[in-house]
Amino acid sequence: MRLTNFLLFYKHHKKVPGLLYEGKNRIVHKITEKMKHRAVRDMLTQQRNIQLLSKPYLTEEQEFGHMRDSGKEWEQFQERRRKRQESRALPPHTTTEQHLEHLNHTKAWE
């Protein structure tokens, strides 16, 4: 009985020549109700998105000049961005001699 449970627990794929999911002898997954509901839900979401995008949020009168005051915000954004890039700047270039200079403190003149 335990052997039967063990053998039935794992799903065995039939041996097919070539790739399992492509070609003439592929394994075809069965379409479940959950898959159908998910596909319908995705299509409704896409339809709703297209419907929302087809209608503009602002009228042409409202749209005219609505970005007039955003110049200050853009300058502030650019300033914060420049400061961030400066803080991430690379360390200054150094030579190998400068890196190994601490090894020379024991050398003495003859």
Secondary structure, 3 states (H helix, E strand, C coil): CHHHHHHHHCCCCCCCCCCCCCCCCCCCCCCCHHHHHHHHHHHHHHHHHHHHHHCCCCCHHHHCCCCCCHHHHHHHHHHHHHHHHHHCCCCCCCCHHHHCHHHHHHCCCC
